[in-house]
Structure formats: structure tokens, C-alpha cells
């Protein structure tokens, strides 16, 4: 007995996390443990096993389903049509399985229907991982190696799931490609696409990837981050949030900088909630990541790659030029990469549009250098219209994301040059975002555009701080709830302030 208890204690000690995931009635257990033989923790996925005889029945049902259901690529590309297709598939397959296995319990039948759905219209066991809210990335490096996943808390984990063959990996990639009207072939061995859920997929084929076909899926957040979440987990502070809210309300322009996976787009999404509900918003992205409250006047646009014949491409530049003809009040641009895109963006600022965008850079100084040097090469005369740079930082040692700094771009006597004025900075030792200087550009521009005096701006900031603290205290953290409070504040500020004081 004592030895058994010792083994149990050892087992529990090695276990880092244990939880359950239910996807389309298929129950699965996730056990993450530390193994001394491995350098990284192990992600074990346990889901219902199917006996050979039952599997033969499922294979027979799948063949009948494929012949009965006419699946068109356009249906799969449309989220609503995909839901209808899944419902039809579920109903018909349940009926066929009941006919073949009449003594099966309802629970077991539903599990078999779910497994059949995953293997026929989905990515097999990977569907379970796609619905694990703790995972950010799912990576297939070939059929000879286990699937790897990136866990929000624990980083990279090795799993017990393998894809049986290189052909299966290719079929998964081809299926994703067909849904967005693209192909992956030996002549075109690289593919960048997205699933109907919004998850981004990248695939490469052998021999370009010399160890086998690969598939990398970056998961799209099922519940978008809100400013409440960012303040709670210390990514933002109430002071910084209120300051950026003030800048957005009065139509100042903000560039969000940061390294890979630092949270640039997440911060951009959070800040977008501060846009007044009376303004028309156009967002332009390569992959849909921005998610705004339903009641905002928002038109999301996404780029489209060329088809196998090289036709039909819709680039970010084309969308940016077109969006200027759509009478936007605010423009949100996924990422600035090229000179022409940056020129159009800054021209939009000069013609009276408020613009928010992201750029790859680790600091404000680096962002400024990227903007003013090739290949982007924006002249100082255009750059002066940008007011703020907010920098996101990912601390890989502690696996936390923070706003590293918020910096103003100050115009100088030399119209070709701008200077940086740091207003806030993250202090790693205390894990806090502290004010480092007085805001000059933001306050001057608000005073110039609105006539508000310093006393009025301070009062405005205090109101916003109180609202944000109240959102955190009341745990109001869904996009529509947060967006509604902010919109109510714009339309009837006194009632919102009274509600908070109560």
C-alpha cells in the first residue's frame, strides 16, 4: 500500500496540468506532465478508442455520406454554410449509424458521429487541439515526428499524437487550401491560408521541407482580449489605457510596434474598442484577427492570394486605396510592410482619416528607423502626422506580454525630422508600467483640435481611469459588454459616471 501511494504521489508530482475538452460530443482528456527523459513537458491527448469492427462501420458510413452530400468549396469557405453542412452531416450520419448499430447507446452514438465528423470534414484528432483554449499553435513537422503544440502557460510541448503518413498531412493542407480557393502542389509547395474559424495555416511540402510535409496552425482567439483582460493581467495599466483611450477618442493616430507574437494585433484590437460608435471603421488585414463589438459601424476587409494561374489577387495596397473611397472615419491596418502601403497610410492621415496600424519593431526608436529607412522610407514631412507609438514586448523568460513603452513623435524646427518623447515605460523589476515624462504632443494636439484646457483634459483622463477600474472590478470582459459601456459613455457620459459612483 505504501509503495502504491508513493507511486501515486510521484505521478501527481510529475503532472503539470490536467483538464477535459469536449468537441462535437467527443470527450477528450489532456494530461500535461514532466518526463525526465524529455527536455520539454509532454502533452498527452486521451480520446475514445474505436474497435476495428466499429471502425469498419464508420468507414462504410463515411463512403455513403460522401456520395449523398454534395460538398461545394464555396459552402466550406462560408462559416454559416459550413455550420449548415455540419448539421446535415450530423443528422444523416447519426441515422446511418443507428441503422448499422441499433443497440448503441445515444452517448456512444454521438461520440461516433463526432469522430466521423472530424475525420470527414475536419482535421481528425487535431480538431480536439484546435478547441483546446490553452493552445496558441499546433505544428506538424512530418509523419515521423509527434505533433508539437504551443501552450499559453507552458510554452512548447511534445504530444502523443502522430499523423499516420505524409499523404495525410498533404490532404489536410489541400483541404484547407480548397476552402479559400488556393492549391498546394509540387509546383507551388508553399501555402498561407486560414480555416473557417479564422485560425491561420501555413503548409510546406517535401522536398522544400526536407524532413517531410509540414503544417503550422496559429489559433485565432475564440474570445477576443478586452481592455479589462489586459489591465487584469498587467499587460496595460489603468493610466496607460486611459491615456490611449483619450488619444483615440480625439482622433490621434497610433502605431503599435512589437516583435513576433508579442501581442501587437491583440493590443490593436483592444484599442479599437475606444472608437466612438458614430464613426465608420474599415479594417484591412491579411488574415481576419480584429474582432469588434457587433453594434459598431465596422467593415472588415481581408486580402486574397492569387489563384494557381496567378489571377485574382487582392493585395493590401489595393484594399487600402479602395477603402479611402468608402468614406471611413477610422482605418485599422493589420501590418505595414512595404513603402507603397506606408505612403497610402500616411496620405490617409493627411486627408483627415484616423489610422491605427502595426509594424515589426522592438522599440520606438527601431520603429522610427524602419519607417524612415528603406524599404519603407517615409519622408519626415509625412511622418510628422503620426502622434503615438505603443510598443508591445514579450518577456520569454517569464512568458508574459507587456506594453514596453508609449512614445510621442514630436515635430522639430527641421520639418524632415521628428524626435521621440517617452511618456510611459514598463519596469521589469517591479513588473509595472510607470510614467517617465510629461505628455506634450497629445495634450497640445487635443488642445489645438478641441480647445480643451489642461484642467479639462485631466478631468477627462480621470473619468476614463475610473470607468476602466470599474470594468475590472465588475469583471466586465466580453467584447460586447465592454464596447457597450464605452459607447454609452460617448452618448451619455453623465449616466455612466453616475452608475460607476453608485
N, C-alpha and C positions, 0 to 999 in steps of 0.2 A: 504493500500500500504506500509506504513511504517513498519507494523508488518511483512509483506511478505518479505521485504528487509532485516529486522533483521534476520529472519529465514534463508535466503539465505546466509547472512554473517556468521552466526553460522555454517551452513552446510559446507561452504567453509573453515572455520577455522579448522573444525574437519578433513578435508580431507588432508592427508599427501602426497599422490601421486595418479595420475590418468593417465592411458595410455591404448593403444589398442594393441591387439595381433591378428594376422591373421595366422591361421594354416589350411592348406589344404582347403582354401577358406571359412573356418568357422571364422567369425569375433567375437571377444570377447572383452569386456571392463574389465579392472582391476581398482577397486577403493579401495585404502587403506586409512582407516580412524581411528581416535582415538575415542573409545567409553568409556564413563565414567564408565560403568558397567563392562568393561573388563580390565584386567591388562596388556594386550598386544594389539597392533593395530590389526584391522580387515581387512582381505584380501577378498574383495567381487569380485567374478568372475561372470560376466553377459554375457551369450551367448544365441543364438537364441533358443526360446522355440518351441517345436513341438506339434501341436494339436493332440488329440487322434486318429482322423481319418487318419491323415498323418502318425502317428507313426505305425498304423496298416499296412499301405502300405509299410513302411520301413522294418517292421518285415517280411513281405511276400517276399520282395526283398532280404533280408538277407538270408532267407532259400534257395531261388533259387541260390544265389551266392555261398553258401557253397557247394551245390550239384554240381554246374558247375565247380567251380575252385578247382582243386586238390592241396591242400596246403601241401607241404612236409616240415618237420622240417629243413632239410638242406638248403632249399630255404630261410627260415626265418633267419637262422643263418648267411647267406651271405648278406652283405649290398647291393651289386649290384643286387642280385636276389630279395631281398626284394623290391627294387625300381621298378623292372620289375613287380613284383606281385601287387604292389600298383597301377601302371599304368593300368594293365589289369583289376583290381578290379574297378578302377575309370571309365574306359570306359564302361564296361559291366553294372555296376550299374546305370550309367547315362542313358544308353539306356533303361533299365528296368523301371526306374523312369519316364522317358519321356512317355513311353507306358502307364503307370498307371495314370500319372498326366499330360496329354498333354498340359494343359493351364498354366502350371507353368512357371514363367519367368526363364531365364537362370541363373540369380544370385541366386534365391531361390533353383533351382535345384542343382547348385554347392554346396550350403550350405548343402543340404540334403545328397548329395554324400559324403561330408567331414565328416558329423556326422556319417554316416553309416560306413565309413572307420575307424573312431576312435573306434566305438563300436565293429566292426568285427575283425580288425587286430591290434587294439591298446588297450589303457587303458581307453577308454571313455573320460570324461572331464579332466582326468589327462594329456592327450595329450596336452591340452592348456597350462597347467602349465609347462610341460616339455619344451615347446617352449618359455616360458617367460624368457628372458635373465637375468632378475633381480633376479631370484631364484637360490639358490645353492642346496637346499634339499627339498624333498617332503616326508611327513611322514603320513602314515595311522596307527592309533593306535587301530583301531577296527571300527565296523559298527555303534556303538552307539555314536561315537565322531567325530566331524568335522576333516577334513584333516588339518594338520599343514604344514606350509612352512617356509623355512629359506630365508629371503630376504637379498641381499648383503649389503644394507644400514641400514635396519630397524630391522634386526635380526628375531627372531621367530614371526610368525603371525598366527592367527587362521583364517580359511577360512569358507565360507558358503557352501562348497561342502562336501557332505557325500557319502560314499559308501553304497548302499542300504542294503547289507547283508554280513555276514561272508563268505558265499559261493562265492560272487563276489570277495572279497579280495583274497580268495584261488585261484579262477580262474585266477586272474591277476598274482599271484605268479607262478602258474603252467605254464601259458603261457610263462612267462619269462624263467622259468627253461627249458621248452622244446626246446627253441631256442638255448640253449647252451648244450643240451644233458644231463640235470640233472633233478631230480624229487624232489618234496617236498611232503611228506606223513606223516601220523601219526607215522610211524616208523622212518622217517627221517625229523623231524619237523623244521630243520634249513636249510636255503639256502642262499648262497652267489653267485650271478651271475651278468651278465651285459646285457644291451639291445644292439640292433644293433647300436644305436647311440654312444655307449661307456659309457652311464650312468650306474653307479653301483647300483645293487639292493640287498637288504637283506630282507629276509622274515622269520617270525616265526609263528607257528601255536598254537592255543589253544589246551591243557591247559598249554603248556610251557610259552606262554604269557597269563597270567590268565584273562585279560580283553578282549581278542579276538585276531583274527589273525592280524598280523602287516606286513606292507611293507614299507621299507625305501629306497628311491631312491636318491642317490647322483649324481647330474648332472655333466656331463663332459663338460668342456668349449667348446662352439661351435667355438669361436675364441681364439686360444691359446694366453697366455700372451707373450709379447716380451720384450726385454730389454728396448725398448722405453717406453712401458707402465709402467714398473717398475720404471724408472727414473722419468717419469711424475708424478706418484702418490707417489713418495718419498719412495717407498719400497727399492730401491737402490739409491745410489748417483753415479754420473759420475766417481768419484775417485775409489769407490769400484768396480764398473763394469769394469773399465779399468784394475784394479789390478787382478780381477778374470779372465778376458779375457787373460791377459798376462800369467797367470798360466796355463790356458787351452791350449793356443797356444803351449807352450813349454812342454806339456805333463806331467804336475804335477797332482797329484791325490787329489780329493776333496770329502769330506764327508759333506752332507747337513743335519743338525740336526734341530729339532724343535718339538713342541707339536702337538697334534691333530688339524687338519685344520689350521695350521699356515702358510701353503703355501710351504712346503718342495718340493713337486713334481713340483709345478709351477716354483720355483727357479731353480730346476734341469733342467727343460725343457728350461728355458731362457738361462742358461749357455751352454746348448748343442749346441746352435746356433753358438758358438765361435769355434767349432771343424772345422779344415780345410776340404775343400771339397774333398781332395785327400785321406782322411782316411776312412776306413771301420768301421762303427759303428754298434754294436749289443746292443739292449736294451732288458732287461728282466724284466717283470712286472707280477703281479697277475691280474691286470686289465689295459687295454691299456689307459694310460694317457699321455705318452710322444707323442708329435707331432712335427716333424721336417720338414724343407723345403723339397719339393719333389725331388729336384735335388741332395740331399746329398746321399752318399753311405751308406744306412741305412737298417738294417734288424730288424724289431720289433718281439720279441718273447713273448708269454704270457703263463702262467701256465694253467693247466686244472685239474679240480677236478675229483675224481673217479666217475664212474657211479654207479647206485643203487646196483650193485653186488660187488662194491669195486674195480673194474678193470679200467685200462686206465688212471690212474692219471699221470700227467706230473708236477713234482714239480719244484720249483725254483732252487733247487740244481742240478737236472738233466739238466735243461736248461743251468745253469752256466757251468757245466762240458762240456756239448756238445758245447757251444759257443766257448770254447777255441780251439776246432778243426775246427772252421770256419774262422780262421785267422783274428780276429778282431784287429784293431789298438786301438779302444776305446770301453769300456764296460760301459753301463749305467744300474744300478741295482735299481729296484724300492725301496726295503727296506731290510735292514739286520735285521734278527730276531733271527737266530739260529747260534750256534757255527760252524757247518759244512759249512754253507753258507759263514760266515765271513772268515773261513780258505781258502776256494776256492777263494774268492775275493782277499785276500791278497797274495795268491800264484800267482794269475793272475798278480798282481802288480810286484811281484818279477820276473816273467818271461817276463817282458817288455811291459805289456799292461797298458794303462792309464785307470783308473777306476773312476767312479763317482757314488755315491750311497746316499741313505737317511737312517736316523736312528731316532728313537723316543728319544729325549733328549732335555731339555730346555736350556742348556748351553753347552759350550765346555767342561767344567770340568765334567759335567754329562755324556756327550757323551764318554769321555775318560774312566770314571768309568764303563759305560755299556760295552765298548769294552774289558776292562781288567779284568772284574769280571764275574762269572757265570751268565747266561748260555752261554754267548758268549766266554768270557775267552781267548782273543787273547794274545799270548805272546809278550813281548816288542820287541823281535827280529824281529817280523813281523810288529808290529805297526809302527816302525821307518820309513817304506817306505811310509807312508801317510804324505803328506805335509800340507794340509789345512782342517780346519773345518769351515764351514759357518753356522751360527745359525739363523733360522727364528723365529720370535716372533709375536704372535697375541695379540694386546692390546684390550681386550674385552670391556674396558670402552669406548674407542673411536672408536672401530670396525675398526682398521687399522692393517695392517701387515707390518712389517719392518725387515730388516736384523739386528739382535740384535748385532752380533759380528762376526768378521772374525779373526781366530786364527791360528797361525802356530804351528806345532808339532816339537819341537827342540830335536834332539838327544843329549844324555849326555854321559859322560865317562862310566857310567853304561849302557851297551847295553840293559838291561832289563827295563830301564826306559826312559820316554820322558817327556819333560817339555813343557808348553804352553807359547806362545808369542803372546799377543793380538796386532793386527795391526789396526783394526777399531772397533768402538762401537757406538751404537745408543744412543743418549742423549734425553730422553723423554721430558725434559723441553723445549728444543728448536726444538724438532722433527727433528733432523739432525744426520747424521752418520759422526762421526768425527774420524780422525786418532789418535790413542792413543800410538803408538810406531813405531819404525822403523822395516821394514821387514828385516829379516835376512835369514831365511831358503829359501824362494822363490828366493831371489836375489842370494844367494850362489849356489843353485841348477841350476839356469839358467846360471850362470857364469861357473859352472862345466860342464854342458851338451852342452853349445853353445860357450863358450869362450867370450861371450859379457861382456864388462866392464860396470861399474856403469853408466857412461855417456850415453852409448848406450841404456841401459835398461830404463833410464829416458826419453830419446827421444822417445823410443817405446811407453812408457806409455802415453806421451803427445799426440802422434798421435792418439792413441786409444781413449783418452778423447775427442779430437776434433771431431772424427768420431761419437762418441756417442752423443755429444751435437748437432751435425748437424742432426742426425737422429731424435732427439727430436724436433729441430727447424722446420724441414721439415715435421714433423708428419708422418714419415715412420714407420708404426707399424704393418704391416702384416707379418706373418712368412716368406713368400717367398721373400718379398721386403727386410726385414732386413737381412735374410740369404744370399741374392744375393750380397748386399753391402759388407758384411763381407767376402764372398767368393772372390769377386773382389779384395778386399784389399789383400788377401793372394796371388792371382795370379799376380796382377799388382798394387802394393801399390801406386806407383807414380801417376797413373791416378786418383785413388780415392782421394788422398790428394789434387791434382790439382782441382778436381771437388768441393771439400769442400771449398778450398780457394776462388774459384770464387763466 
